Amino acid sequence: MRGVLFGDGKKNKGFSLIELIVAVAIMVVIVGVVTPMFVQYINKSKRARDLATGERIGMLANIALISDDKAYGAWESWEKLKVKVSAEVNGVTESYNVYLVVSNESNPYNCFHGTVKEFGRSDGSTGFYWALNKEMGASTTSHNANLVPQYKVKRSGKLPGKNMDFSDVDTWRIVKRVDNGALEVWTADHNRYGGYPCFRVYPNPDDEYVK
């Protein structure tokens, strides 16, 4: 009995070795083209989320200052932990000094707190820390993934005045400008000071986050 035949009267022998090699080569090319585009899209989405989060933090921090007289008084008189920061906007570099005020540590908590009594307890349960956590709906003792910067990037160069490189940002910093007292929000490099400012996201975000 003859074998089962197909439309052209020939047996189906499947793909040849050359056909398989060509198919694999095409897949490799497609992956090579699509992967960078996909990674770029993911990074753009993460930067967009960071910008939105930074703006929200800045707005709610200002509300906390307005709604809490003691917190505002502490903010106005705060003149400690001064560092130099640098942000590039529309190709123009801005360098100035800020006071480090509030951070959300990546470990063990992801809520806003600090180590200075003028703003409340270091665990974020009193003072400005408490007022900010209340506005943000954040717990002072539990993990909150929404308060973690999503765009993991290293900034080139050294920390100003320190012999160490910037590492991946993993926390937020609220700072007070020395020149005009304005509140700003930065992504930050985690360290024992609660995060060194790396990229300004609110207001007028660094070019690194909008390009």
Long-range contacts (C-beta under 8 A, 24 or more apart in sequence): 43-151, 46-150, 46-151, 46-152, 47-150, 47-151, 47-209, 47-210, 49-150, 49-151, 50-149, 50-150, 50-151, 50-187, 50-201, 50-209, 51-201, 51-202, 51-205, 51-209, 51-210, 53-146, 53-147, 53-149, 53-172, 53-201, 54-172, 54-185, 54-186, 54-187, 54-201, 54-202, 54-205, 55-185, 55-201, 55-202, 55-203, 56-136, 57-136, 57-172, 57-174, 57-185, 57-202, 58-174, 58-183, 58-184, 58-185, 58-202, 58-203, 60-132, 60-135, 60-136, 61-102, 61-132, 61-135, 61-174, 61-183, 61-185, 62-183, 63-135, 64-128, 64-131, 64-132, 64-134, 64-135, 65-128, 65-131, 65-183, 67-131, 67-135, 68-127, 68-128, 68-131, 70-127, 70-128, 71-119, 71-120, 71-127, 71-128, 71-131, 74-118, 74-119, 74-127, 74-128, 75-101, 75-128, 75-176, 75-181, 75-183, 76-181, 77-118, 78-116, 78-118, 78-119, 78-176, 80-116, 81-116, 81-193, 82-178, 83-160, 83-161, 83-196, 83-197, 84-160, 84-161, 85-160, 85-175, 85-186, 85-197, 85-200, 86-160, 87-199, 87-200, 87-204, 87-206, 88-206, 88-207, 88-208, 89-204, 89-205, 89-206, 89-207, 90-207, 91-207, 96-177, 96-178, 96-179, 97-177, 97-178, 97-179, 98-175, 98-176, 98-177, 98-178, 98-184, 98-197, 99-175, 99-176, 99-178, 100-173, 100-175, 100-193, 100-194, 100-195, 100-197, 101-173, 101-174, 101-175, 101-176, 102-128, 102-129, 102-132, 102-173, 102-174, 102-194, 103-171, 103-172, 103-173, 103-174, 103-188, 103-194, 103-195, 104-147, 104-171, 104-172, 105-171, 105-190, 105-194, 105-195, 106-148, 106-170, 106-171, 106-190, 107-190, 109-140, 109-141, 109-142, 109-143, 110-138, 110-143, 110-144, 110-145, 110-147, 110-148, 111-138, 111-139, 111-140, 111-141, 111-142, 111-144, 111-147, 112-136, 112-138, 112-147, 112-172, 112-174, 113-140, 114-194, 115-194, 132-174, 147-172, 149-187, 151-187, 151-209, 153-199, 153-208, 155-189, 155-198, 155-199, 155-208, 159-189, 159-196, 166-196, 166-198, 169-198, 169-199, 171-195, 173-197
